[in-house]
Amino acid sequence: MKITVNGQAIELTQAQPLLKVVEDFGALAPFALAVNGQFVPKSQHQAFVLNEGDMIDILSPVQGG
């Protein structure tokens, strides 16, 4: 199964929960996630199962002024 994480193509051998894929990608909390341009609430990160062709965006907070 092919998906994209932050513009990088990833090949998965089977469907996996969103949170596992993001953690395996190396993302460190805190972060927000969007799949195919739609925000996924943190409460759904573990239960959200990815599909072929999904595009994941990992958004990290930025500090500054």
PyRosetta script that sets phi, psi and omega in degrees:
from pyrosetta import init, pose_from_sequence

init()
pose = pose_from_sequence("MKITVNGQAIELTQAQPLLKVVEDFGALAPFALAVNGQFVPKSQHQAFVLNEGDMIDILSPVQGG")
pose.set_psi(1, 129.3)
pose.set_omega(1, -179.7)
pose.set_phi(2, -103.1)
pose.set_psi(2, 133.0)
pose.set_omega(2, 174.2)
pose.set_phi(3, -134.8)
pose.set_psi(3, 174.3)
pose.set_omega(3, 177.3)
pose.set_phi(4, -127.7)
pose.set_psi(4, 131.4)
pose.set_omega(4, 177.5)
pose.set_phi(5, -120.9)
pose.set_psi(5, 116.6)
pose.set_omega(5, -178.3)
pose.set_phi(6, 48.5)
pose.set_psi(6, 42.2)
pose.set_omega(6, 176.9)
pose.set_phi(7, 84.4)
pose.set_psi(7, -3.0)
pose.set_omega(7, -179.1)
pose.set_phi(8, -102.9)
pose.set_psi(8, 126.0)
pose.set_omega(8, 179.6)
pose.set_phi(9, -69.8)
pose.set_psi(9, 134.9)
pose.set_omega(9, 179.9)
pose.set_phi(10, -128.6)
pose.set_psi(10, 139.4)
pose.set_omega(10, 176.4)
pose.set_phi(11, -109.4)
pose.set_psi(11, 123.5)
pose.set_omega(11, 177.1)
pose.set_phi(12, -109.1)
pose.set_psi(12, 143.5)
pose.set_omega(12, 178.6)
pose.set_phi(13, -80.0)
pose.set_psi(13, -21.4)
pose.set_omega(13, 179.6)
pose.set_phi(14, -156.1)
pose.set_psi(14, 165.7)
pose.set_omega(14, 177.2)
pose.set_phi(15, -62.8)
pose.set_psi(15, 137.6)
pose.set_omega(15, -178.8)
pose.set_phi(16, -135.9)
pose.set_psi(16, 156.2)
pose.set_omega(16, 175.4)
pose.set_phi(17, -64.8)
pose.set_psi(17, 147.4)
pose.set_omega(17, 179.9)
pose.set_phi(18, -53.0)
pose.set_psi(18, -47.4)
pose.set_omega(18, -176.4)
pose.set_phi(19, -60.5)
pose.set_psi(19, -40.9)
pose.set_omega(19, 179.9)
pose.set_phi(20, -63.5)
pose.set_psi(20, -43.9)
pose.set_omega(20, 180.0)
pose.set_phi(21, -62.0)
pose.set_psi(21, -44.2)
pose.set_omega(21, -178.7)
pose.set_phi(22, -65.9)
pose.set_psi(22, -42.9)
pose.set_omega(22, 178.0)
pose.set_phi(23, -65.6)
pose.set_psi(23, -41.3)
pose.set_omega(23, 177.0)
pose.set_phi(24, -63.5)
pose.set_psi(24, -30.3)
pose.set_omega(24, 177.9)
pose.set_phi(25, -69.8)
pose.set_psi(25, -21.5)
pose.set_omega(25, 176.9)
pose.set_phi(26, 107.8)
pose.set_psi(26, 8.7)
pose.set_omega(26, 179.6)
pose.set_phi(27, -69.4)
pose.set_psi(27, 139.3)
pose.set_omega(27, 177.9)
pose.set_phi(28, -114.0)
pose.set_psi(28, 136.8)
pose.set_omega(28, 178.5)
pose.set_phi(29, -63.6)
pose.set_psi(29, 149.1)
pose.set_omega(29, 3.9)
pose.set_phi(30, -86.7)
pose.set_psi(30, 147.8)
pose.set_omega(30, 175.3)
pose.set_phi(31, -155.4)
pose.set_psi(31, 159.2)
pose.set_omega(31, 172.5)
pose.set_phi(32, -114.5)
pose.set_psi(32, 152.8)
pose.set_omega(32, -177.4)
pose.set_phi(33, -125.7)
pose.set_psi(33, 142.5)
pose.set_omega(33, 173.0)
pose.set_phi(34, -130.4)
pose.set_psi(34, 139.4)
pose.set_omega(34, 176.4)
pose.set_phi(35, -120.7)
pose.set_psi(35, 122.7)
pose.set_omega(35, -177.9)
pose.set_phi(36, 54.0)
pose.set_psi(36, 38.1)
pose.set_omega(36, 176.7)
pose.set_phi(37, 82.5)
pose.set_psi(37, 0.9)
pose.set_omega(37, -179.0)
pose.set_phi(38, -109.5)
pose.set_psi(38, 125.8)
pose.set_omega(38, 178.0)
pose.set_phi(39, -59.2)
pose.set_psi(39, 136.3)
pose.set_omega(39, 176.2)
pose.set_phi(40, -113.0)
pose.set_psi(40, 115.8)
pose.set_omega(40, -179.5)
pose.set_phi(41, -59.1)
pose.set_psi(41, 147.1)
pose.set_omega(41, -178.8)
pose.set_phi(42, -54.2)
pose.set_psi(42, -35.2)
pose.set_omega(42, -179.2)
pose.set_phi(43, -64.2)
pose.set_psi(43, -15.7)
pose.set_omega(43, -179.0)
pose.set_phi(44, -107.1)
pose.set_psi(44, -1.9)
pose.set_omega(44, -176.7)
pose.set_phi(45, -56.8)
pose.set_psi(45, -42.0)
pose.set_omega(45, -176.9)
pose.set_phi(46, -74.6)
pose.set_psi(46, -35.9)
pose.set_omega(46, -174.9)
pose.set_phi(47, -87.6)
pose.set_psi(47, -17.8)
pose.set_omega(47, -176.2)
pose.set_phi(48, -72.0)
pose.set_psi(48, 117.1)
pose.set_omega(48, -179.5)
pose.set_phi(49, -100.5)
pose.set_psi(49, 133.0)
pose.set_omega(49, -177.1)
pose.set_phi(50, -81.0)
pose.set_psi(50, 155.7)
pose.set_omega(50, 178.7)
pose.set_phi(51, -122.4)
pose.set_psi(51, 161.9)
pose.set_omega(51, 176.4)
pose.set_phi(52, -50.0)
pose.set_psi(52, 130.5)
pose.set_omega(52, 175.5)
pose.set_phi(53, 84.5)
pose.set_psi(53, -2.3)
pose.set_omega(53, 179.9)
pose.set_phi(54, -60.8)
pose.set_psi(54, 145.7)
pose.set_omega(54, 176.4)
pose.set_phi(55, -116.2)
pose.set_psi(55, 119.3)
pose.set_omega(55, -177.5)
pose.set_phi(56, -103.8)
pose.set_psi(56, 133.4)
pose.set_omega(56, 172.2)
pose.set_phi(57, -115.1)
pose.set_psi(57, 126.6)
pose.set_omega(57, 176.5)
pose.set_phi(58, -102.6)
pose.set_psi(58, 119.8)
pose.set_omega(58, -176.7)
pose.set_phi(59, -113.0)
pose.set_psi(59, 121.3)
pose.set_omega(59, 179.0)
pose.set_phi(60, -105.3)
pose.set_psi(60, 146.3)
pose.set_omega(60, 178.1)
pose.set_phi(61, -65.7)
pose.set_psi(61, 146.2)
pose.set_omega(61, 178.5)
pose.set_phi(62, -119.5)
pose.set_psi(62, 129.7)
pose.set_omega(62, 178.3)
pose.set_phi(63, -99.0)
pose.set_psi(63, 151.8)
pose.set_omega(63, 178.0)
pose.set_phi(64, 156.7)
pose.set_psi(64, -177.4)
pose.set_omega(64, -177.9)
pose.set_phi(65, -146.5)
pose.dump_pdb("model.pdb")
